[in-house]
């Protein structure tokens, strides 16, 4: 992994419109994850019907679902549903749906769950 990969991994989050505030990416919930093709990801995100960004790589995914996303596959309906529920639960607590530096986790599948 080169410097360019790290810069891409921790760059700015995609903005839906020019008026959206610039948000910098963090380490996500799981840190740097290897993707197919030698790239790395910290978060993969989507946008809901209201135009709000939310992460797809969330702690409620199984290890298989995380690997599925990291292989470059399109998210399944189950992945979307889990990620949207996670984002909404965080918003209800007044938190960003994206991971703060203190929110890093171990994927459920790595713990044998």
C-alpha positions in Angstrom: 0.0 0.0 0.0 1.5 3.3 -1.1 1.0 6.9 0.0 -1.6 7.5 -2.7 -3.7 4.6 -1.3 -3.6 6.2 2.2 -4.5 9.6 0.9 -7.5 8.1 -1.0 -8.6 6.1 2.1 -8.6 9.2 4.3 -9.7 11.8 1.7 -12.9 13.8 1.7 -16.2 12.0 1.8 -18.2 12.3 -1.5 -20.6 15.3 -1.4 -24.0 14.9 -3.1 -24.2 18.6 -4.0 -21.8 21.6 -4.1 -23.6 23.1 -1.0 -22.8 20.0 1.1 -20.2 20.6 3.8 -16.8 19.0 3.2 -16.4 16.0 5.5 -13.1 14.2 5.9 -13.1 10.4 6.0 -11.8 8.7 9.2 -10.7 5.2 9.9 -14.3 3.9 9.8 -15.5 1.2 12.2 -12.9 -1.3 11.2 -9.8 0.6 10.2 -8.0 0.0 6.9 -9.6 -3.0 5.1 -8.0 -4.5 2.0 -10.1 -4.5 -1.1 -9.9 -6.4 -4.3 -7.3 -5.0 -6.7 -4.9 -4.0 -3.9 -6.9 -0.9 -2.8 -7.9 -0.2 0.8 -11.2 1.1 2.3 -12.1 2.5 5.6 -15.7 3.2 4.7 -18.0 2.5 1.8 -21.1 4.7 1.8 -24.5 5.2 0.3 -27.2 7.8 0.3 -30.7 7.4 1.5 -34.0 8.7 0.0 -33.5 12.0 1.8 -30.1 12.6 0.4 -28.2 11.8 3.6 -24.9 9.8 3.4 -24.4 6.8 5.6 -21.8 4.1 5.9 -22.3 0.6 4.5 -19.4 -0.9 6.5 -21.1 -1.0 9.9 -20.7 -3.2 13.0 -23.9 -5.1 12.4 -22.7 -6.7 9.2 -21.3 -10.3 9.3 -17.8 -11.0 8.2 -19.1 -12.5 5.0 -21.1 -9.3 4.2 -18.0 -7.2 4.8 -15.9 -9.4 2.6 -18.6 -9.3 -0.1 -18.5 -5.4 -0.1 -14.7 -5.4 -0.1 -14.6 -7.6 -3.2 -16.4 -4.8 -5.1 -19.8 -6.3 -5.2 -23.0 -4.2 -5.1 -24.6 -4.2 -1.6 -27.5 -6.6 -1.1 -30.9 -5.5 0.3 -29.9 -7.0 3.7 -26.7 -4.9 3.7 -28.6 -1.7 2.9 -31.2 -2.5 5.5 -28.6 -3.2 8.2 -26.6 0.0 7.3 -29.7 2.2 7.2 -30.9 0.9 10.6 -27.4 1.5 12.1 -27.3 5.0 10.7 -30.8 5.8 12.0 -30.0 4.5 15.5 -26.9 6.7 15.6 -28.8 9.8 14.4 -31.4 9.2 17.1 -28.6 9.4 19.6 -27.4 12.7 18.1 -24.3 11.1 16.5 -23.0 11.0 13.0 -23.7 7.6 11.3 -20.0 7.6 10.4 -17.5 6.3 12.9 -15.8 8.7 15.3 -12.2 7.9 16.3 -13.5 6.2 19.4 -16.0 4.0 17.6 -13.6 1.4 16.1 -14.9 -2.2 16.3 -14.0 -5.7 15.4 -16.3 -7.2 12.8 -18.8 -9.6 14.3 -17.7 -12.5 12.1 -14.1 -12.2 13.5 -15.4 -13.0 16.9 -17.2 -16.2 15.7 -20.6 -14.7 16.1 
